[in-house]
Amino acid sequence: MLKTLTIAVLALGATAIPAVSLADADGPDFFRVTGVAPNDVLNIRETANAHARKVGAIPPNVGGVRNLGCETGLTYTEWEKATEAEREAAAKRRWCKIDYQGTVGWVAGRYLAEDAILDDAIEEPGFAWRLVSIDETKAFGEGEIVFMPDGSIFGSTGCNSFNGSVFLGGDKITFQTPLATTRMACPGDLGIQEEAFLNAFSGEVRFSYDPVIDQITFMPADGASALKFQRLR
């Protein structure tokens, strides 16, 4: 059974995040990019070195960056006992291994802050999530999804209504398929969107939550389109 969503966003600066060693592997489960200019990106490196080969990049202010462990900094215990000057110096040395949408590599730890994620649920009763884009292409119609505490879901692809059930675990959600849908014909772009919608919501799907803009992105593992949803208030 899904529990009620509890979101705790910790407004921590780069020097206020506990630097961790890979051996200890403590610290937050997910990071948010911070301190990167709006027209810049945070580079993902092959190794923990500013001159290492670039393997990817993360846009500014993005959340849902998985923490795989940090090094060349302080452990959580050491951080608690350190002075502000010691914390600042450690933050500048810290590198963190991360997973961002399937790209694994190293980023400078001073540009990371702790991120909030969805705990054991995706909804608060009464809220729906509106489809805003599919693979960064603006969605058509009024596609949406509602998650209920008992694990049931319902909504619209933007054309047909659907219902079904899900199981949530960690940063993955399993859609029990096939979803039951109405059978209205969906012309043109609505038909293409519905196909992408139903293909994405099949089996195990990874997701990330951005608490600043209140959006969820679902990222299917089989190459199906990524779907982004905005909470409706």
N, C-alpha and C positions, 0 to 999 in steps of 0.2 A: 504494500500500500504506500502510495506517495504521501510524504509529510508536507506540511505547510512550508512554503519558501521563507527562509530567513536570510536576509542580505545584510552583511556587516561590512561596509566599506571603510577600510582603515586608511586615513589620509596621512600616509607616512612619506617623508621625503627620502631622497636617495641615501642620505647618511643615517636615516633612522630605521633602515631595514636591516635586520640581523644578517650579517654576512655569514655564510656557512661553509663548512668544508665538505667535500664529497664524502668523506668517511662518516661524518655526522649526519649529513643529508637532512638537517632540520630546516626550519624556515617555512615560508608559505608554499602552498601547492601550486599557486598561479601568480604570475607577475603582471603588472601593467607598465607600459613604456611611459617614462616621464622625463622631462627636461630636454626633449628633442624638438627642434624648431619645426613649425608647421610645414615648411618647404623641404624638410630633410627626412632621413630615415635612420633607424638603428640597424647597423650592419650585423649580420650573422656571420661569424668566422668559423673556419674549419677547426682551428685550435684556439686556445686561450691566449691569443696574441694579436695586437692591433695590426700587425703586418701579415697575418695569416690570410690564406685565400678566402675571399668572400663567397659564401654559399647561399646567401639570401638576405632579405631585409624586412624590417618591421616598420610600418608607418607610425607616426607619432600618436601618443595617447591611446594606443590599442591595448586591450586587455586579453585575458584568456591565454597568456603565454605560459606554458607548463614549465615548472621548475624541475630540472633533473639534477640539481646540485651545483653548489658554488665552491670556489677555491680562492686561495691567496687573500683571505680576509680573516675575520674573526668568527669563532663559533658563537652560538647564541649566548652561552654562558659568559664568554669573554666580552661580547658586545655589551651585556648588562653591566659589567664592571668597568668598562672603558670610559675614558673621558671623551668629551665632544671632539677634541683634536685627534684622539686616537681613532675614533669612529670615522671621522672624515678622511683620515689617511688610509684606513683600511678599505673604505668605499672606493677610493681611487685605484686601489690595487685589485679589486675584486672582479673576477670573471665568473659568469654563470652559464652552465650548459642548459639549453632550453629546447623545447619543441614548439614551434609555431606553425600550425596548420600543416604538419607533416615534415617540415624542414627542421632538422636537428643540427645544432651547432652551438657556438659560444658567442656571448655578447658581453659588453662592458657592464658590470653590475651597478655602476653609479647611475645608469639610466633606467633602473628598474625599481618599482615600488610594489608593495603587496596588493594583489587584486582580489576582489570578492568574486566568488563563483556561486552557482546554484548548488544548494546543499543536497537535499534528497527529494526535491520537487522542482517543478518548472512553473508553477502557478500559485497565485493566491485566488481563492474562490471568487468568481465574479469578473475576473480579468480575461480578456482575449488577446491574442497576439496577431497583428496584421502583417501579411506578407508584403515586404517592401521591395525585394529584389531577388532575382535568380541569377547566380553567377555575375553579380554586379549590374545586371540589366533590370531596369525598373519593371515591377510587376504590373499586370493588368487586372482590372476589376477589384474585387474585395475579398481576396483570399485570406483566410485566417484559420487559426487553430486555438482550441481551448483545452487545457489539461485539467482533469478533475482529480481530487484527492484519492479516489479509489482506483486510479490507473486508467480510467476511460478517457477517450479523447473524442472531440467532434469539431466540425468546422466546415470550411468551404475551400475548394481549389480556386475560386474565382468564377467558377461555372457550376460545378456540381457540389452538393453537400456530401460529407463523409462522416463516418464514425468508426471507432475501433478501440484498441487498448494498447498500452505501452508498459514496459518495465524499465525503470531507471536504475543505473548503477555507475557511480563515479561521474566521469565526463562523457559517458556513453548512454544512449537510450535505445532500447530495442522495440521496434514497432511490430506488433503481431499482425501479420499480413495473411490474406489481402484485406485492405481496408474496405468496408462496405460503402458504396457510393450510389447516388442517384444516377440516372442514365440519360440525362438531357444531352443533346448534341452540343458540342463546343466548337464553334467555327474559328478558323484562323489562329490568331495569337493566343486566344483563350484555350484552344485545344492543345497547342504546343506547351503552354504553361501547365495545364493539368497533367500532361504526361510527365513533365519534369517533376512536378509536385509529388505525384504518386510513386515515381521511381525513386525519389530521394527518401521518402518515408516508407522504407521497406527494410526490415531486418535491423541490424545494429548500425547506429549512426553516432558519430562524435558531434559534440556541440560545445560552443563557448558562449559565455555571457558577458556583455559589456555593461556594467552598472551605471556608467556615466551617461550614456545615451539610451539605456534600458532596451537593449536589443539582444536577441539570441541569433546565432548563426549555426545552422545544422550542416555538417560536413560529411556526407556519405563516403564510405571507404572504397566503394567500387567504381569511383569515377563519375557517379551521377552528380548533377548540379548541386551547388551549395545554395541553401535558402536562408535568407535573412528576414527576421520578423521583429516588429516594433510593438511593445506593449501598448494596448489601448487603454486610456484613462477615462 
